[in-house]
Amino acid sequence: MKQSLLLSAITSFLFISCTKDNTDMAFPEEQISTKASPTSYVTGWEAAPAGRLTGTTADHKNFSFVRTTPQVTPAVASGGAVLVFIRDYALHNDHTNLDDQPVALPYTAAHPLAKEVSPPLWTSTATSGQVNVNLRVIKSAPVGEQNLPKVQFRYFILTPEFMAQHKVTPDYMKGLSYNEVLETVGAGQ
């Protein structure tokens, strides 16, 4: 009797342990960590660095998310490409599945149900050693440093040598969809 109770308890524990909710299954690419080659550096999906308010105008608030990225060398900043994709960027309580789809920056996050005069704008810039993602929202938006969206970023850092090998330009790469970039870079799904 004690053995069957012990066996039942162990089986239950193993079953519960093995069936825990694994959100990585929704996006197989999350299982990919950083992928580096001599000509490219691709991160997995990362939680956004802490955002900070960087300024306000009469109409807008501006936030910045800075990632230290030594792979962005002066050569990459001037002749390569730094692509930033974002997902989970909802700024509204009525989150949609569209907010889960990776989109390239710059991106205007106009919500299909919102009647915003100035929808949120996500942009990115790369300088030697860092990537800066910026978010501009209308001043009255209920967004502040304490409740910024739980966004995720994925960075693709491509050297000038990558561009030459693939016979592409930075503008061409920036015009590709997420899946096309994955295919071109060879980062898999």
N, C-alpha and C positions, 0 to 999 in steps of 0.2 A: 504494500500500500504506500509506504513512504517512498519507494523507488518510483512508482507511477506518478506520485505528486511531484517529486523532484524532476522527473522527465517532462511532465506537463509544464512545469514552471520554466524549465530551460527552453523548451520548444516555443512557449509563448514569448519569452524574452528574445529569442532569435528571430521570430516572426516580426515582432514589433521593431526590432533593430533593422531588419532588412526592408521594411516597408515604409521607412521614414520618407517624408516628402522631399524629393530631390529636385529643386528648381533648375538644376543644370540640364535636365533632360529637355526642357523647352527650347534651348538654344545649344545645339551640339558644339558650336564654336567656343562656348564658354570653357569647354574642357581643354582647349588649346591655351597653353600659357604663352609666354613670350617666345617668338620664333625669330631667330636672328640668322642672317647670312652676311657675307661680306658686303652686299649691296642693298640689303633691306633689314628693317627691324620692325616687327609687328607684335603688338601687345595682345593679350587676351582682353576680354571686357573687364574694365576696372571701374570701381566706384569713383565718382568724381572727387577730386581733392576738395578740401574745404573751400567753399566760396566766400568771397568777401565783397562788401559794397565798395565800389571804387569811385563812385561819383553820382551826382544827380544833376539833371537839367530841369528846366521849367516843366517838362513833360515826361521825363524818363528817369529810371534808376538803372544803374549799370553795375553788374557783378562780374567778378573775375575768378576763374579757376586756373591755377598755375601748376603745371607738372614739370618738375626738373627732369630734363631729358638729355643726358650727355651725348646721345646718338645724333642730336641735331647739331651738327658741326657747322662752321661757317660755309663750307662747301655745300652741305645739304640745304642750308637756309637760302643760299643764293642760286643754286642750280639744280637742286633735287626737288622733292615734293614731300610735304608733311600733310597727310590726310587725316582728318579726325571724323569719326562716325559717332553718333550719339543715339541712345535709346532710353526709354523710360523718362521722357522729357515733359510729361504732362504738368501743366501749371494750374490745371482746373480740377475741381473735385469730381467732375464727370469724365474720368479717365476712359480712353477708348483703346481698343487693340492697336489702332494706328500708332499710338504712342510707343508701342513696343518694337516697332519695325525700325531697323537701323537706317539712319539718314545721314548724309554727308553735310558737313558745315561748309559754307554758311547755310542756315536754314531758318525760315520764318515759320514759327510754330503756331500758325493760325488754326484755331480749333474750329471744327466744322459747325458747331452750334453757337459759337461766340460771335458777337457783333462788335469786335474790337476795331477801333480806328487805327491803332498801332499795335499789331500782334507782337508777341515776344520774338526777338531776333537772336539767334545763336551764331557766333562767328568764332574764328580761330586765327591766331597768328603764331608764327614760329620764329624765334630768334636763337642765336647760338646758345645751346644749353637748356632751352625751355620751350614748352608749348603753352600758350595762353588761350583759354577758351573764355569768351565773353558772352554774357547774357544781358540783353537790354529789354526791360519791361516798362510798360506805362507806369507812371509814378503812383497811380492809385491802386495798382495791382497788390493784392495781399501777399506779397512775397518779400521776405527779408532774409538776412543771414541765417536766422534760426529755422526757417522753413523753406529753404530752397528745395527744388525737386530732387528726388533720389536718382539722379541721372547716372548713366554709365557711359564711359568713353572707350573707344578703341582707336589706337594710334597706328598709322602706317607711315614709317619713315623710310623714304626711298632716296638713295644717293644719286648723284649725277651719273655714276657708272651704271646703275640700274636703268636709268632713262635711256642711256646710249645702247645698252644691250637689248632692250625691248623696243627700241626705236619709237619712244613715246615722249611727250612733253609733259611738264607739270599740269598745264591746262587740260590736256587730254585725260590725264589720270584723275583730275578733280571732277571731270564730267562723267565718270563712270559710276554705275550703281555699286552698292555694297558687294553684291555677288560677283560683279565683273571685276572689282578690285581684288577680291579673294582669288579669283581665277588667274588674273594677271600676275599677282604676287606669288601665287602658289601656296597660299596660307591655308588651303583646305576649307572645309565647312565647319 
